[in-house]
Amino acid sequence: MPRAQEAAIFGEVVRRVRKEYAWTQEDLAERSGLTTTYVGQVERGDKVPSLTVVLKLARALNVLPARLMESFGHVVMQGLWR
């Protein structure tokens, strides 16, 4: 799987969870200690976040980090991960 696709999958999950709270990117940025620009880049798949950022996002969204990675399990099980 190309790196850009991995980032896009992760970003979609972050966006979906953020919207469950009806938060803006600004809300998530404030709660996670990240910039709004960076949150937007993560959600669009322009940035591949470090483990530290994944943990900050998970804590801000009040979810286990595994929830933000859940879609990758499906990709691996379908044999699409390379």
CNS distance restraints for C-alpha pairs under 8 A (distance, minus, plus):
assign (resid   1 and name CA) (resid   5 and name CA) 6.48 0.50 0.50
assign (resid   1 and name CA) (resid   6 and name CA) 6.83 0.50 0.50
assign (resid   1 and name CA) (resid  80 and name CA) 6.77 0.50 0.50
assign (resid   1 and name CA) (resid  81 and name CA) 5.17 0.50 0.50
assign (resid   1 and name CA) (resid  82 and name CA) 4.98 0.50 0.50
assign (resid   2 and name CA) (resid   6 and name CA) 6.59 0.50 0.50
assign (resid   2 and name CA) (resid  82 and name CA) 8.00 0.50 0.50
assign (resid   3 and name CA) (resid   7 and name CA) 6.32 0.50 0.50
assign (resid   3 and name CA) (resid  48 and name CA) 7.94 0.50 0.50
assign (resid   4 and name CA) (resid   8 and name CA) 6.15 0.50 0.50
assign (resid   4 and name CA) (resid  45 and name CA) 6.47 0.50 0.50
assign (resid   4 and name CA) (resid  46 and name CA) 7.27 0.50 0.50
assign (resid   4 and name CA) (resid  48 and name CA) 7.99 0.50 0.50
assign (resid   5 and name CA) (resid   9 and name CA) 6.19 0.50 0.50
assign (resid   5 and name CA) (resid  45 and name CA) 7.52 0.50 0.50
assign (resid   6 and name CA) (resid  10 and name CA) 6.29 0.50 0.50
assign (resid   6 and name CA) (resid  45 and name CA) 7.78 0.50 0.50
assign (resid   6 and name CA) (resid  48 and name CA) 7.88 0.50 0.50
assign (resid   7 and name CA) (resid  11 and name CA) 6.01 0.50 0.50
assign (resid   7 and name CA) (resid  42 and name CA) 7.14 0.50 0.50
assign (resid   7 and name CA) (resid  44 and name CA) 7.92 0.50 0.50
assign (resid   7 and name CA) (resid  45 and name CA) 4.39 0.50 0.50
assign (resid   7 and name CA) (resid  46 and name CA) 6.88 0.50 0.50
assign (resid   7 and name CA) (resid  47 and name CA) 6.47 0.50 0.50
assign (resid   7 and name CA) (resid  48 and name CA) 5.23 0.50 0.50
assign (resid   7 and name CA) (resid  49 and name CA) 7.98 0.50 0.50
assign (resid   8 and name CA) (resid  12 and name CA) 6.16 0.50 0.50
assign (resid   8 and name CA) (resid  42 and name CA) 7.91 0.50 0.50
assign (resid   8 and name CA) (resid  43 and name CA) 7.12 0.50 0.50
assign (resid   8 and name CA) (resid  44 and name CA) 6.17 0.50 0.50
assign (resid   8 and name CA) (resid  45 and name CA) 3.95 0.50 0.50
assign (resid   8 and name CA) (resid  46 and name CA) 7.53 0.50 0.50
assign (resid   9 and name CA) (resid  13 and name CA) 6.52 0.50 0.50
assign (resid   9 and name CA) (resid  45 and name CA) 7.36 0.50 0.50
assign (resid   9 and name CA) (resid  71 and name CA) 7.08 0.50 0.50
assign (resid   9 and name CA) (resid  72 and name CA) 7.78 0.50 0.50
assign (resid  10 and name CA) (resid  14 and name CA) 6.36 0.50 0.50
assign (resid  10 and name CA) (resid  42 and name CA) 7.75 0.50 0.50
assign (resid  10 and name CA) (resid  43 and name CA) 7.38 0.50 0.50
assign (resid  10 and name CA) (resid  45 and name CA) 7.26 0.50 0.50
assign (resid  10 and name CA) (resid  68 and name CA) 6.72 0.50 0.50
assign (resid  10 and name CA) (resid  69 and name CA) 6.71 0.50 0.50
assign (resid  10 and name CA) (resid  71 and name CA) 7.69 0.50 0.50
assign (resid  11 and name CA) (resid  15 and name CA) 6.10 0.50 0.50
assign (resid  11 and name CA) (resid  42 and name CA) 5.29 0.50 0.50
assign (resid  11 and name CA) (resid  43 and name CA) 3.68 0.50 0.50
assign (resid  11 and name CA) (resid  44 and name CA) 5.81 0.50 0.50
assign (resid  11 and name CA) (resid  45 and name CA) 5.38 0.50 0.50
assign (resid  12 and name CA) (resid  16 and name CA) 6.09 0.50 0.50
assign (resid  12 and name CA) (resid  43 and name CA) 5.97 0.50 0.50
assign (resid  12 and name CA) (resid  44 and name CA) 7.48 0.50 0.50
assign (resid  12 and name CA) (resid  45 and name CA) 7.99 0.50 0.50
assign (resid  13 and name CA) (resid  17 and name CA) 6.20 0.50 0.50
assign (resid  13 and name CA) (resid  68 and name CA) 5.91 0.50 0.50
assign (resid  13 and name CA) (resid  69 and name CA) 7.81 0.50 0.50
assign (resid  13 and name CA) (resid  71 and name CA) 7.63 0.50 0.50
assign (resid  14 and name CA) (resid  18 and name CA) 6.02 0.50 0.50
assign (resid  14 and name CA) (resid  43 and name CA) 6.35 0.50 0.50
assign (resid  14 and name CA) (resid  57 and name CA) 7.96 0.50 0.50
assign (resid  14 and name CA) (resid  68 and name CA) 6.38 0.50 0.50
assign (resid  15 and name CA) (resid  19 and name CA) 6.09 0.50 0.50
assign (resid  15 and name CA) (resid  43 and name CA) 5.85 0.50 0.50
assign (resid  16 and name CA) (resid  20 and name CA) 6.38 0.50 0.50
assign (resid  17 and name CA) (resid  21 and name CA) 6.99 0.50 0.50
assign (resid  17 and name CA) (resid  61 and name CA) 7.28 0.50 0.50
assign (resid  18 and name CA) (resid  22 and name CA) 6.58 0.50 0.50
assign (resid  18 and name CA) (resid  23 and name CA) 5.72 0.50 0.50
assign (resid  18 and name CA) (resid  24 and name CA) 7.46 0.50 0.50
assign (resid  18 and name CA) (resid  25 and name CA) 7.84 0.50 0.50
assign (resid  18 and name CA) (resid  28 and name CA) 7.12 0.50 0.50
assign (resid  18 and name CA) (resid  61 and name CA) 6.87 0.50 0.50
assign (resid  19 and name CA) (resid  23 and name CA) 5.73 0.50 0.50
assign (resid  19 and name CA) (resid  24 and name CA) 7.53 0.50 0.50
assign (resid  23 and name CA) (resid  27 and name CA) 5.57 0.50 0.50
assign (resid  23 and name CA) (resid  28 and name CA) 6.64 0.50 0.50
assign (resid  24 and name CA) (resid  28 and name CA) 6.54 0.50 0.50
assign (resid  25 and name CA) (resid  29 and name CA) 6.03 0.50 0.50
assign (resid  25 and name CA) (resid  36 and name CA) 5.94 0.50 0.50
assign (resid  25 and name CA) (resid  39 and name CA) 6.37 0.50 0.50
assign (resid  25 and name CA) (resid  40 and name CA) 6.69 0.50 0.50
assign (resid  26 and name CA) (resid  30 and name CA) 6.13 0.50 0.50
assign (resid  26 and name CA) (resid  35 and name CA) 7.83 0.50 0.50
assign (resid  26 and name CA) (resid  36 and name CA) 5.24 0.50 0.50
assign (resid  27 and name CA) (resid  31 and name CA) 6.26 0.50 0.50
assign (resid  28 and name CA) (resid  32 and name CA) 5.94 0.50 0.50
assign (resid  28 and name CA) (resid  36 and name CA) 7.81 0.50 0.50
assign (resid  28 and name CA) (resid  39 and name CA) 7.52 0.50 0.50
assign (resid  28 and name CA) (resid  57 and name CA) 7.73 0.50 0.50
assign (resid  28 and name CA) (resid  60 and name CA) 6.85 0.50 0.50
assign (resid  28 and name CA) (resid  61 and name CA) 7.60 0.50 0.50
assign (resid  29 and name CA) (resid  33 and name CA) 5.80 0.50 0.50
assign (resid  29 and name CA) (resid  34 and name CA) 4.76 0.50 0.50
assign (resid  29 and name CA) (resid  35 and name CA) 5.29 0.50 0.50
assign (resid  29 and name CA) (resid  36 and name CA) 5.13 0.50 0.50
assign (resid  29 and name CA) (resid  39 and name CA) 6.22 0.50 0.50
assign (resid  30 and name CA) (resid  34 and name CA) 6.59 0.50 0.50
assign (resid  30 and name CA) (resid  35 and name CA) 7.37 0.50 0.50
assign (resid  30 and name CA) (resid  36 and name CA) 7.84 0.50 0.50
assign (resid  31 and name CA) (resid  60 and name CA) 5.34 0.50 0.50
assign (resid  32 and name CA) (resid  56 and name CA) 5.33 0.50 0.50
assign (resid  32 and name CA) (resid  57 and name CA) 5.66 0.50 0.50
assign (resid  32 and name CA) (resid  59 and name CA) 7.31 0.50 0.50
assign (resid  32 and name CA) (resid  60 and name CA) 5.04 0.50 0.50
assign (resid  33 and name CA) (resid  56 and name CA) 7.49 0.50 0.50
assign (resid  34 and name CA) (resid  38 and name CA) 6.60 0.50 0.50
assign (resid  34 and name CA) (resid  39 and name CA) 6.84 0.50 0.50
assign (resid  35 and name CA) (resid  39 and name CA) 6.35 0.50 0.50
assign (resid  36 and name CA) (resid  40 and name CA) 6.19 0.50 0.50
assign (resid  37 and name CA) (resid  41 and name CA) 6.24 0.50 0.50
assign (resid  38 and name CA) (resid  42 and name CA) 6.18 0.50 0.50
assign (resid  38 and name CA) (resid  47 and name CA) 7.83 0.50 0.50
assign (resid  39 and name CA) (resid  43 and name CA) 6.18 0.50 0.50
assign (resid  40 and name CA) (resid  44 and name CA) 6.14 0.50 0.50
assign (resid  41 and name CA) (resid  45 and name CA) 6.10 0.50 0.50
assign (resid  41 and name CA) (resid  46 and name CA) 4.90 0.50 0.50
assign (resid  41 and name CA) (resid  47 and name CA) 5.55 0.50 0.50
assign (resid  42 and name CA) (resid  46 and name CA) 5.88 0.50 0.50
assign (resid  42 and name CA) (resid  47 and name CA) 4.99 0.50 0.50
assign (resid  42 and name CA) (resid  48 and name CA) 6.64 0.50 0.50
assign (resid  42 and name CA) (resid  49 and name CA) 6.88 0.50 0.50
assign (resid  49 and name CA) (resid  53 and name CA) 5.62 0.50 0.50
assign (resid  49 and name CA) (resid  54 and name CA) 6.35 0.50 0.50
assign (resid  50 and name CA) (resid  54 and name CA) 6.34 0.50 0.50
assign (resid  51 and name CA) (resid  55 and name CA) 6.18 0.50 0.50
assign (resid  52 and name CA) (resid  56 and name CA) 6.24 0.50 0.50
assign (resid  53 and name CA) (resid  57 and name CA) 6.09 0.50 0.50
assign (resid  54 and name CA) (resid  58 and name CA) 6.10 0.50 0.50
assign (resid  54 and name CA) (resid  65 and name CA) 6.69 0.50 0.50
assign (resid  54 and name CA) (resid  68 and name CA) 7.83 0.50 0.50
assign (resid  55 and name CA) (resid  59 and name CA) 6.06 0.50 0.50
assign (resid  55 and name CA) (resid  65 and name CA) 6.21 0.50 0.50
assign (resid  56 and name CA) (resid  60 and name CA) 6.12 0.50 0.50
assign (resid  57 and name CA) (resid  61 and name CA) 6.04 0.50 0.50
assign (resid  58 and name CA) (resid  62 and name CA) 5.86 0.50 0.50
assign (resid  58 and name CA) (resid  63 and name CA) 5.15 0.50 0.50
assign (resid  58 and name CA) (resid  64 and name CA) 5.92 0.50 0.50
assign (resid  58 and name CA) (resid  65 and name CA) 5.21 0.50 0.50
assign (resid  58 and name CA) (resid  68 and name CA) 7.15 0.50 0.50
assign (resid  59 and name CA) (resid  63 and name CA) 6.37 0.50 0.50
assign (resid  59 and name CA) (resid  64 and name CA) 7.54 0.50 0.50
assign (resid  63 and name CA) (resid  67 and name CA) 6.49 0.50 0.50
assign (resid  63 and name CA) (resid  68 and name CA) 7.90 0.50 0.50
assign (resid  64 and name CA) (resid  68 and name CA) 7.42 0.50 0.50
assign (resid  65 and name CA) (resid  69 and name CA) 6.72 0.50 0.50
assign (resid  66 and name CA) (resid  70 and name CA) 5.95 0.50 0.50
assign (resid  69 and name CA) (resid  73 and name CA) 7.40 0.50 0.50
assign (resid  70 and name CA) (resid  74 and name CA) 7.33 0.50 0.50
assign (resid  71 and name CA) (resid  75 and name CA) 6.59 0.50 0.50
assign (resid  72 and name CA) (resid  76 and name CA) 6.14 0.50 0.50
assign (resid  73 and name CA) (resid  77 and name CA) 6.12 0.50 0.50
assign (resid  74 and name CA) (resid  78 and name CA) 6.12 0.50 0.50
assign (resid  75 and name CA) (resid  79 and name CA) 6.43 0.50 0.50
assign (resid  75 and name CA) (resid  80 and name CA) 5.39 0.50 0.50
assign (resid  75 and name CA) (resid  81 and name CA) 6.05 0.50 0.50
assign (resid  76 and name CA) (resid  80 and name CA) 5.91 0.50 0.50
assign (resid  76 and name CA) (resid  81 and name CA) 5.20 0.50 0.50
